[in-house]
Amino acid sequence: RMSDVSNEGFAYRAVVPAEAAGRSLLLHLALRYTHSSREEWKARVTAGEVTLDGVPAGPEDRLRPGQSLVWHRPPWPEPIVPLAFAVLHRDADLLAVAKPRGLPTVPSGGFLKHTLLHLVRAFAPGATPMHRLGRGTSGIVLFALSHAARRALARDFREGRIEKTYRALVTGSPHEDAFSVDASIGRVPHPRLGHVHAAVSPGRRSVSHVRVLSRQAESSLVEVEIPTGRPHQIRIHMAAAGHPLVGDPLYGLGGLPVADPGLPGDAGYWLHAHRQRFAHPVTRAPTTVECLPPPPLREAR
């Protein structure tokens, strides 16, 4: 279902860092939280939405390290997204669900209740997401339902024991039917966010294994396995290989942001978490979870 009903608001909490000592509250907010303008922060402070150590603060109040800084954001209408998911696997310890394209996995960027996490916890209270998919990405998300499963899955993700296979629609036609991309991923400047992840050296080691499933006139359907799990890795690596995802508003040739880049959560591209293979976090039995790709990411029959 779709909805734009407001939430109940949210308290964003932070601790004043040492480097902000003596800085005015307004200057600190404008420098630290660049998603809003200085004028927007001034209006919020003036309206009494920001407190320091539990007391409503003024825009020129001087900060001290260790103070509790809280923005009491009033209720707001969240963007309209598909509010649905499908259960792919469930037992006492593990829940695997299918996330639709357009639904955020966890709260961020103006989303609080309109998230997969909120929907899943209404169905399975206490479920803990073990990874996340980009808002424009569909497919499998794993949740732990027990402490033992949470601990084991965290270890297995960290040690690369979860086999993750994706489908993507990319521009052009790769020369080879199978190839690997090992471009390192780090942070680069972004005009609206300050920084985003992209192909850059030095960066964190990242590896993707690509196999072409089919070729069309101007695009190709590929399957990608990622032993590593960096933010936006497939979008970055396919762009670094010369084949950005069709419709990607952020990453262009070279795996870097395009001119006038969109935000990471902006949709438009086709990417789907198709299959995961792993040892069950408690029984250690071999486990495979699959999620049918949307029509643009299915092989022609």
Sequence and secondary structure as in RCSB ss.txt:
>XXXX:A:sequence
RMSDVSNEGFAYRAVVPAEAAGRSLLLHLALRYTHSSREEWKARVTAGEVTLDGVPAGPEDRLRPGQSLVWHRPP
WPEPIVPLAFAVLHRDADLLAVAKPRGLPTVPSGGFLKHTLLHLVRAFAPGATPMHRLGRGTSGIVLFALSHAAR
RALARDFREGRIEKTYRALVTGSPHEDAFSVDASIGRVPHPRLGHVHAAVSPGRRSVSHVRVLSRQAESSLVEVE
IPTGRPHQIRIHMAAAGHPLVGDPLYGLGGLPVADPGLPGDAGYWLHAHRQRFAHPVTRAPTTVECLPPPPLREA
R
>XXXX:A:secstr
 EE  B   EEEEEE  GGGTT BHHHHHHHH TTS HHHHHHHHHTT EEETTEE  TT B  TT EEEEEE  
 B   EE   EEEEE SSEEEEEE TT  SSSBTTBSSSSHHHHHHHHSTT EESS   TT EEEEEEE SHHHH
HHHHHHHHTT SEEEEEEEEES  SSSEEEE   EEEEEETTTEEEEEE SS B   EEEEEEEE SSEEEEEEE
 SS  TTHHHHHHHHTT  BTT SSEETTTEE SS   TT   S EEEEEEEEE TTT  EEEEE    GGGS  
 
